[in-house]
């Protein structure tokens, strides 16, 4: 497998991080979003990140200049039709995703791999929107935030996905110093199924909005468990809205099994638009 041309759809936190990572692998990347302002903001943030890496002497000016040339922002109707891989990283809404995939199937060349960065929706279910031939080249590629640093990427095989395609993707990511994991198409895949308890149990322990208790739980899990971030810190980083959506999706997929149930505190914060770092207020406050 030789991935050289990449299209990333969605210029939010995950999409821009994925686009940045691919550009750092010296791939030609086209980043797409419905919002021109969001695209410009994402590009500026990526350039700023690269410039900081030059200051820290982790990248050279020559490397960064090349990466900047490789990364472009575009509207979907202007991206290369012969791209090797498309990564969808838009809102976690099944119907919106399926509509997009139907359009992508018609737009891109037959060899193009279409993938989703979904946190929880079944790959097989989303692939219903594409043709029988495209189903063979439809796969889940679940990156983790921040995509430029977190090494894990889940490669998820749908019912009709070509098994060799998944193996080839595994080998390609492995060669780029990622840590790929082959996953079956089950609710939450590997990490998000396991992680429900990492978030859910602390929420049930704290139970109410009490910052002192949240800080205590975070600190204990870092000091004793060896985690780099506690669950409340991590939910604020990921986005409480995103975390809540995934929790609800996994809970429904497992027939509302109690251990996967979302907590009322998460729901309350989403209703109040307190999403974490991106809204400057979540479980903690941010300047």
C-alpha positions in Angstrom: 0.0 0.0 0.0 1.2 3.5 -0.9 -1.0 6.3 0.4 0.1 9.6 -1.1 -3.1 11.6 -1.6 -5.4 12.1 1.4 -8.7 13.9 1.7 -9.9 14.7 5.3 -13.5 15.9 5.6 -14.2 17.9 8.8 -11.8 20.6 10.1 -12.7 20.3 13.7 -10.2 19.2 16.4 -10.0 15.6 15.1 -10.1 16.3 11.4 -7.4 19.0 11.6 -5.2 16.8 13.7 -5.6 13.9 11.3 -4.8 16.2 8.4 -1.7 17.5 10.2 -0.5 14.0 10.9 -0.8 12.8 7.3 1.0 15.9 6.1 3.8 15.1 8.5 4.1 11.8 6.7 4.7 13.8 3.6 1.3 12.9 2.0 -0.5 15.5 -0.1 -3.6 16.4 2.1 -6.7 18.3 1.2 -8.7 19.4 4.2 -12.5 20.0 3.7 -15.2 21.6 5.7 -18.5 23.3 5.1 -17.3 26.4 6.9 -14.6 28.5 5.2 -13.9 30.2 8.5 -13.3 26.9 10.2 -11.0 25.8 7.4 -8.9 29.0 7.7 -8.8 28.7 11.5 -7.7 25.0 11.3 -5.0 25.8 8.8 -3.7 28.7 10.9 -3.6 26.4 14.0 -1.7 23.7 12.2 0.9 26.2 10.8 1.2 27.6 14.4 1.8 24.1 15.7 4.5 23.4 13.1 6.2 26.7 13.8 6.4 25.8 17.5 8.0 22.5 16.6 10.7 24.4 14.7 11.3 26.6 17.7 11.7 23.5 19.9 14.1 22.1 17.2 11.9 19.0 16.7 11.4 19.9 13.0 13.5 21.9 10.6 12.3 24.9 8.6 12.8 22.9 5.5 10.5 20.1 6.7 7.8 22.5 7.8 7.9 24.5 4.6 7.4 21.2 2.7 4.5 20.2 5.0 2.8 23.6 4.5 3.0 23.1 0.7 1.5 19.6 1.1 -1.6 20.7 3.1 -4.4 22.6 1.3 -7.9 23.7 2.3 -10.6 23.2 -0.2 -14.3 22.7 -0.8 -15.4 19.2 -1.4 -16.3 19.7 -5.1 -12.7 20.8 -5.8 -10.7 18.0 -4.2 -8.8 15.4 -6.3 -11.1 12.6 -7.5 -8.2 10.1 -7.7 -7.2 10.4 -4.0 -6.0 7.3 -2.3 -7.9 7.7 1.0 -10.8 9.7 2.3 -11.1 10.1 6.1 -14.5 11.4 7.3 -14.3 13.2 10.6 -17.6 15.2 10.8 -20.3 15.4 13.4 -21.4 12.1 15.1 -24.8 11.9 13.3 -25.5 8.7 11.5 -27.9 10.1 8.8 -25.6 13.0 8.0 -22.7 10.6 7.6 -24.6 8.2 5.4 -25.7 11.1 3.1 -22.1 12.2 2.8 -20.9 8.7 2.1 -23.4 8.3 -0.7 -22.0 11.5 -2.3 -18.4 10.4 -1.8 -19.1 7.1 -3.4 -20.3 8.8 -6.6 -17.5 11.4 -6.6 -14.3 9.5 -6.0 -12.4 7.0 -8.3 -13.1 3.3 -7.8 -9.7 2.7 -6.1 -10.3 5.3 -3.4 -10.6 4.0 0.1 -13.4 5.7 2.1 -13.1 5.6 5.8 -14.8 7.0 8.9 -13.2 8.2 12.1 -16.5 7.5 14.0 -16.2 6.8 17.7 -19.1 4.3 17.9 -21.3 3.9 14.8 -21.0 0.5 13.1 -19.0 0.5 9.9 -21.3 -2.0 8.3 -24.3 0.2 9.0 -22.6 3.3 7.5 -21.5 1.3 4.4 -25.1 0.7 3.5 -24.9 4.2 1.8 -22.3 3.0 -0.8 -22.3 0.6 -3.7 -21.4 -3.1 -3.4 -17.9 -2.5 -4.9 -17.2 0.4 -2.6 -18.2 -1.6 0.4 -15.0 -3.6 -0.1 -13.0 -0.4 0.3 -15.0 1.1 3.1 -13.4 0.9 6.5 -13.2 2.4 10.0 -10.1 4.4 10.9 -10.5 5.6 14.4 -7.8 8.0 15.5 -7.4 9.4 19.0 -7.0 13.0 20.1 -4.5 14.6 19.6 -4.0 12.6 16.4 -0.4 14.0 16.0 0.7 12.5 19.3 -1.6 9.6 20.2 -0.1 6.5 18.4 -3.1 4.2 18.4 -5.4 3.9 15.4 -8.2 1.3 15.3 -8.6 -0.3 11.9 -12.2 -1.6 11.8 -13.4 -4.1 9.3 -17.1 -3.9 8.2 -19.0 -7.0 7.1 -18.1 -6.4 3.4 -14.7 -4.8 3.9 -11.8 -6.5 2.1 -9.8 -8.3 4.8 -6.5 -7.7 2.9 -7.3 -4.0 2.7 -7.4 -3.9 6.6 -4.1 -5.8 6.8 -2.5 -3.4 4.3 -3.7 -0.4 6.2 -2.4 -2.0 9.4 1.1 -2.4 7.9 1.1 1.1 6.4 0.3 2.8 9.8 2.7 0.5 11.5 5.4 1.7 9.1 4.6 5.3 10.0 5.2 4.7 13.8 1.5 4.5 14.6 0.3 1.6 16.8 -2.6 0.1 14.7 -5.1 -2.3 16.2 -7.4 -4.5 14.1 -10.9 -4.3 15.5 -14.2 -6.1 14.8 -17.2 -4.0 14.0 -18.7 -3.9 17.5 -20.2 -1.0 19.5 -17.4 1.3 20.7 -14.9 -0.9 19.0 -12.0 -1.5 21.5 -11.1 1.7 23.3 -14.4 3.4 23.5 -16.0 0.2 24.9 -13.3 -0.1 27.6 -13.3 3.7 28.2 -17.0 3.9 29.1 -16.1 2.7 32.6 -13.1 5.1 32.9 -15.6 8.0 32.5 -18.8 6.4 33.9 -17.5 5.2 37.2 -15.9 8.5 38.3 -19.1 10.3 37.3 -21.1 8.0 39.5 -18.5 8.3 42.3 -18.6 12.2 42.3 -22.3 12.2 41.3 -22.8 15.9 41.6 -21.0 19.0 40.3 -18.2 19.2 42.9 -14.9 20.5 41.5 -12.9 19.5 44.5 -14.1 15.9 44.3 -13.4 15.9 40.5 -9.8 17.1 41.0 -9.3 14.5 43.7 -10.5 11.6 41.4 -8.4 12.9 38.6 -5.3 13.2 40.8 -5.8 9.7 42.3 -6.0 8.1 38.8 -2.9 9.9 37.7 -0.9 9.2 40.9 -2.1 5.6 41.5 -3.3 4.5 38.1 -0.5 6.0 36.1 -2.8 7.8 33.7 -1.5 11.0 32.1 -4.9 12.7 32.5 -7.8 12.0 34.8 -11.3 11.3 33.5 -12.7 14.7 34.0 -9.6 16.4 32.5 -9.9 14.0 29.5 -13.6 14.6 29.0 -12.9 18.4 28.9 -10.2 17.8 26.3 -12.3 15.5 24.1 -15.4 17.6 24.5 -18.2 16.7 26.9 -20.7 16.8 24.1 -18.7 14.3 22.0 -18.1 12.0 25.0 -21.8 12.1 26.0 -22.8 11.3 22.4 -20.5 8.3 22.3 -21.7 7.1 25.7 -25.3 7.3 24.5 -24.5 5.4 21.3 -22.7 2.6 23.1 -25.4 2.4 25.7 -28.2 2.0 23.1 -26.1 -0.5 21.1 -25.8 -2.7 24.2 -29.6 -2.5 24.9 -29.2 0.1 27.6 -27.0 -2.1 29.8 -26.6 -0.2 33.1 -22.8 -0.2 33.1 -22.8 1.9 29.9 -25.5 4.3 31.0 -24.7 8.1 30.5 -24.7 10.2 33.7 -27.2 13.1 34.3 -24.3 15.5 35.0 -23.0 14.9 31.4 -26.4 15.6 30.0 -26.8 18.8 32.1 -23.5 20.2 30.9 -24.3 19.5 27.3 -27.7 21.3 27.7 -25.8 24.3 29.2 -23.3 24.3 26.3 -20.4 23.6 28.7 -18.4 21.3 26.5 -14.9 21.6 28.1 -11.8 23.4 26.8 -13.4 24.4 23.5 -16.2 26.3 25.2 -13.8 27.5 28.1 -16.0 25.8 30.6 -16.7 22.1 31.4 -15.9 20.2 34.6 -13.2 22.9 35.0 -12.8 26.5 33.9 -10.4 27.6 31.2 -9.1 31.1 30.3 
